[in-house]
């Protein structure tokens, strides 16, 4: 169940970390912790690798060609942008890891971030315009989106949601903002998975493997759905869902005392 939740919510702008923290809290399950969450992210990394394999191959070839020829090219530049955009989230992850494990997983924090980012996403999305799906931000925009990605350490923010929101603010069309967000997520998910690998290996292998497979399959379907949907649709339904979920969490907090 958590693998399916992770795969769907990682790429839709509704916060996978929020859902992975809320599901055990709502249903009374034992919270598996951040290490298990990261293991599920490896499943979504597999989905990214499979869905965008042509892009990753082209980026790798572009970097190799740039090194061999001693001059840049479009693919090498995009690869460099993804590397630069990953730095802020990597630094934030190292500095705030302990807080992410404990206090930041509070339902109150999650509800607040779901509502705040959802409201901003709804407002900004109304100004979005159609355009080329393969358009990418400039260097300044890349740094801004990377800084936004660092905020996703707080559950409820949504890594995909905050980076897509930043892309929209920079004038990217919806599909282009989503595509750059997906590509940017690859390095940071890989880095987080490698850092937590010892903890993951000490866990129960069967649930971990089942969750990883489930998140890979559902994640691939979520990517395909969102990129197709954003060709004609908006982020408004996701913003409304975030606000509704935030309200539901607050009601549960109040009624449970």
Buried (B, 14 or more C-beta within 10 A) or exposed (E): EBBBBBBBBBBBBBBBBBBBBBBBBEEEEEEBBBBBBBBBBBBBBBBBBEBBEEBBEBBEBBBEBBEEEEEEBEBBBBBBBBBBBBBBBBEBBEEBBEEBEEEBBBBEBBBBBBBBBBBBBBEBBEEBEEBEBEBBBEEEBBBBBBBBBBBBBBBBBBBBBBBBBBBBBBBBBBBBBBBBBBBBBBBBBBBBBEBBBEBBEEBEEEBBEBBBBBBBBBBBBBBEEBBEBBEEEBBEEBBEBBBEBBEBBBEBBEEEE
